[in-house]
Amino acid sequence: MQQLTQKLGSGEMMIQEVPYPQVGKGMVIVKNHYSLISAGTEGSTVQAARKSLIGKAKERPQQVKQVLDVLKKQGPVQTYRAVTKKLDAYSPLGYSSAGEVVEVGEGVSEFKVGDKVACAGAGYANHAEIVSVPVNLCVKLQEKSNLKNAAYNTLGAISMQGVRQADLRLGESCVVIGLGLLGQLACLILKASGVNVIGVDISDAAVDLAIKNGAVDHGFSRNTGGIEDKILNATNGIGADAVVIAAATSSLDPVNFAGAIARKKGKVVVLGAVPTGFDRDPYYYRKELELKMACSYGPGRYDLDYEEKGQDYPVAFVRWTEKRNMEAFQHLLNAERINIDYLTTHEFDFEDAPKAFDLVVKKTEPFIGLALKYNIGNEQLKEPVLTNSKKPTGKINISFIGAGSYAQGNLLPNLPATKEVQRIGVLTNNGTTSKRVAEKFNFEFCASREEDVLDIKTNTLFVATRHDSHGSYVLKGLRSDKNIFVEKPLCLNQEELDEIKQEQVRSGKAIMMGVNRRFAPFSKALKNEVGDGPMSMIYRINAGAIPKDTWIQDMEIGGGRIIGEACHFIDYLTFINGSKPVKLSANALPDQQGLNDTVNILIQFENGSTGIVAYYANGAKELPKEYIEIFSSGTTAVINDFKELKIYGKGKPSKKKLLNQNKGQKEMVESFMDHLIEDGSSPIPFEDLYAVTKASFKVLESIKNAGAQVEI
């Protein structure tokens, strides 16, 4: 299928063939008829991409700071990989479209094949022939619906949310500052609600357009002399009950002007991208004005449970969610309460989308709404997309399922470039990611279906997806007789773990988990010094806080930080002392959110060793992340953030330092490849992986039982 993409680094924009999207649980596959270009949001993205690196840095100082932080902590190699990954990626564009359902995923009951729908969401409702959209970002349309107008779905819902935040009553007045797409839509919705609407813009043409098409009762250029008095007269001497700022500017004028024209105890709603550092006096303070934000499409936005899992909010408690805002907007269109025909000033065939964006960036002629029209007669196939020449069969033939930031920064660059190791296929949730990874890392193809990468040609499968799919893909790989490398964790529950054990025994295939720290050069040096046998171990992790709504904190998707991350450190202590964990107890710091991510874990091992994993999310960012102390037979070894190693107890303390942190990612991949080539084994015995994974489950059990000791 065809999709519009752009590279952030070069600004290069192209329509290219990418894999057909997967139909996941709770998802709807839609054939686009139309998609809408948001000249404001997308125009800014495209303009930024076309700037020089210096221009990009000036525009995004916060991201520059993040790069410098990575450079300081991880060194130039990892920083370079992270930056180039971002700059070279094919970024999808678009977030508002309309079309026809062609497939529905598991658990979807409200849509069926053939339904006309409108879609929303960056990363979902893209400029592409086929899109995959979660059910709560998709609304059903009437058969008679005008799909070109329905493609305004996202912007209509955003404007609707701004109007709802104004909370106006019939006969009240509202000034809309900024008469671009969002402003025009907000005016139309307000007018349909019986509100007295006054439009203001710095462009005379935008004001005239709103007046000509009945979007406003009164319209004024911002530069009109005596504009505050004119607005006062238009509101019967009261002032505006509410002001909706739909402009996009770095100027403080809109927010201060809003304060001047609002009535006492009125509302100012920020709908557009404007700064809010308003002058406190005289208006906001003396009028006791209420400043409110409109969050995108409405309640549900940025909520993982709502948008990705499809969990709706009860209508009795949340009357207007983002989906219900979309439905209300589509109802206004179908009932002809509003007419937005005039907003589409340009229509382009999808093949000419780059020309449409040239118009947006260069502003060669006036425009408001730009619609892309798709050739719905094009046949859409699910065949793999070839990205490089066909690979001969080697001893190790690798395919990837999932290839996000970690895989691109730490796994893929470290695969050997030899005839013995061949790169076959890539499958990810995002077709643009699949395509770019396959091209950059010299894979034969990128795929649309699991069966393409589980084909007989592949004998080694790398799984680097979100945690909830790890267990499933490991099982599918083993049942297809593949060797498996899976990013941690191995799986999320004991049932999956036991199934994996059965399949590993049956198949005899190698399983490797991405616990890289045991492969770090300092780890090997430390283990050589302390040897095996009973020892005391402390591993302190200054993990830092992660918001509750992040996917890794979600127990269904990420498994939480104990299963998803702390397994790393349980494995490390298992490696250092040379025996498996047999008992543990764990206590978490009381937490109102129930995240269990500040915890002490006391572990006993088969050979009598004891270890403490001190995993803390409540520390200062300035403190180095990881600190390890190992005590054994008069010897003490200390690793500080994998940049420094000290050995005490053999005369004068020895010290080794690295210029850059090395946590063993490269060595881990090389070791796995070497073992497969040599004898088809894994460098980590499966029994260790089983015990470590089970131990991470037992940590949660102990926490639930007030720190009770549990056997593993």
Secondary structure as UniProt FT lines:
FT   STRAND          2..7
FT   TURN            8..10
FT   STRAND          13..17
FT   TURN            25..26
FT   STRAND          27..37
FT   TURN            39..40
FT   HELIX           41..49
FT   HELIX           53..59
FT   HELIX           61..88
FT   STRAND          90..92
FT   STRAND          96..104
FT   TURN            106..107
FT   TURN            113..114
FT   STRAND          116..120
FT   TURN            122..124
FT   STRAND          130..134
FT   HELIX           135..137
FT   STRAND          138..140
FT   TURN            143..144
FT   HELIX           147..150
FT   TURN            151..152
FT   HELIX           153..166
FT   TURN            170..171
FT   STRAND          173..177
FT   HELIX           181..192
FT   TURN            193..194
FT   STRAND          196..201
FT   HELIX           204..212
FT   TURN            213..214
FT   STRAND          218..221
FT   TURN            222..223
FT   TURN            225..226
FT   HELIX           227..234
FT   TURN            235..237
FT   STRAND          240..245
FT   HELIX           253..261
FT   STRAND          262..270
FT   HELIX           280..284
FT   HELIX           285..287
FT   STRAND          290..293
FT   TURN            296..297
FT   TURN            299..302
FT   HELIX           304..307
FT   TURN            308..309
FT   TURN            315..317
FT   HELIX           322..334
FT   TURN            335..336
FT   HELIX           341..343
FT   STRAND          344..349
FT   HELIX           350..352
FT   HELIX           353..362
FT   STRAND          369..373
FT   TURN            376..377
FT   STRAND          385..386
FT   STRAND          396..401
FT   HELIX           405..406
FT   HELIX           407..411
FT   HELIX           412..414
FT   TURN            419..420
FT   STRAND          421..427
FT   HELIX           431..440
FT   TURN            441..442
FT   STRAND          445..446
FT   HELIX           450..453
FT   TURN            456..457
FT   STRAND          460..463
FT   HELIX           467..469
FT   HELIX           470..479
FT   TURN            480..481
FT   STRAND          483..486
FT   HELIX           494..507
FT   STRAND          511..513
FT   HELIX           516..519
FT   HELIX           521..530
FT   STRAND          536..542
FT   TURN            548..549
FT   HELIX           551..553
FT   TURN            555..558
FT   HELIX           560..561
FT   HELIX           562..566
FT   HELIX           567..577
FT   STRAND          581..588
FT   TURN            592..593
FT   STRAND          599..605
FT   TURN            606..607
FT   STRAND          610..616
FT   TURN            621..622
FT   STRAND          626..632
FT   TURN            633..634
FT   STRAND          635..640
FT   TURN            641..643
FT   STRAND          644..648
FT   STRAND          654..657
FT   HELIX           665..679
FT   HELIX           686..704
FT   TURN            705..707
FT   STRAND          710..711
//
